[in-house]
Amino acid sequence: MADDLRPEYDLAKLKGGVRGKYAKRFQQGTNLVLLSPDVAKYFPDEQSVNDALRSLVGIAKAEMRHAN
């Protein structure tokens, strides 16, 4: 396999990574999202993020039904 890594990449900074860590999730259609630090402090885990987003979806649907 040819080495097509750009010369400006510092391989020393890449140590400790796990190749394919999220590959299975990606194939399943999972979206990975990086939260800004000010937002992340309110969400300790993925369940809390999902619960909050589901609440917002419910509110938006209710508002749409109310507007029609």
JOJONOR-V699590 format. One record per residue. RES is the residue in three letters. PHI is phi as a letter, one per 20 degrees, with the letter a starting at -180 (999 if undefined). BURIAL is # if it has 24 or more other C-alpha atoms within 12 Angstrom, else .. D_LAST is the distance of its C-alpha to the last C-alpha in Angstrom with 1 decimal. Layout:
res=RES phi=PHI burial=BURIAL d_last=D_LAST
res=RES phi=PHI burial=BURIAL d_last=D_LAST
This chain:
res=MET phi=999 burial=. d_last=59.0
res=ALA phi=f burial=. d_last=59.1
res=ASP phi=e burial=. d_last=58.3
res=ASP phi=d burial=. d_last=55.5
res=LEU phi=f burial=. d_last=54.7
res=ARG phi=f burial=. d_last=54.7
res=PRO phi=f burial=. d_last=57.7
res=GLU phi=f burial=. d_last=55.7
res=TYR phi=f burial=. d_last=54.3
res=ASP phi=e burial=. d_last=56.2
res=LEU phi=f burial=. d_last=56.6
res=ALA phi=f burial=. d_last=57.9
res=LYS phi=e burial=. d_last=54.5
res=LEU phi=e burial=. d_last=52.9
res=LYS phi=f burial=. d_last=55.1
res=GLY phi=n burial=. d_last=53.5
res=GLY phi=f burial=. d_last=50.5
res=VAL phi=d burial=. d_last=49.7
res=ARG phi=f burial=. d_last=49.3
res=GLY phi=m burial=. d_last=46.3
res=LYS phi=g burial=. d_last=45.0
res=TYR phi=d burial=. d_last=41.3
res=ALA phi=f burial=. d_last=42.0
res=LYS phi=f burial=. d_last=41.0
res=ARG phi=f burial=. d_last=37.7
res=PHE phi=f burial=. d_last=37.1
res=GLN phi=f burial=. d_last=37.9
res=GLN phi=e burial=. d_last=35.4
res=GLY phi=n burial=. d_last=32.6
res=THR phi=f burial=. d_last=32.5
res=ASN phi=e burial=. d_last=31.4
res=LEU phi=e burial=. d_last=33.8
res=VAL phi=c burial=. d_last=32.6
res=LEU phi=e burial=. d_last=34.8
res=LEU phi=e burial=. d_last=33.3
res=SER phi=f burial=. d_last=34.7
res=PRO phi=g burial=. d_last=37.2
res=ASP phi=f burial=. d_last=35.3
res=VAL phi=e burial=. d_last=32.3
res=ALA phi=g burial=. d_last=34.6
res=LYS phi=f burial=. d_last=36.4
res=TYR phi=e burial=. d_last=33.3
res=PHE phi=c burial=. d_last=33.2
res=PRO phi=f burial=. d_last=36.5
res=ASP phi=b burial=. d_last=35.6
res=GLU phi=f burial=. d_last=33.1
res=GLN phi=f burial=. d_last=31.7
res=SER phi=f burial=. d_last=30.7
res=VAL phi=f burial=. d_last=28.9
res=ASN phi=f burial=. d_last=27.1
res=ASP phi=f burial=. d_last=26.1
res=ALA phi=f burial=. d_last=24.7
res=LEU phi=f burial=. d_last=22.8
res=ARG phi=f burial=. d_last=21.4
res=SER phi=f burial=. d_last=20.3
res=LEU phi=f burial=. d_last=18.5
res=VAL phi=f burial=. d_last=16.8
res=GLY phi=f burial=. d_last=15.7
res=ILE phi=f burial=. d_last=14.4
res=ALA phi=f burial=. d_last=12.5
res=LYS phi=f burial=. d_last=10.9
res=ALA phi=f burial=. d_last=10.1
res=GLU phi=f burial=. d_last=8.7
res=MET phi=f burial=. d_last=6.4
res=ARG phi=f burial=. d_last=5.3
res=HIS phi=f burial=. d_last=5.5
res=ALA phi=f burial=. d_last=3.8
res=ASN phi=e burial=. d_last=0.0
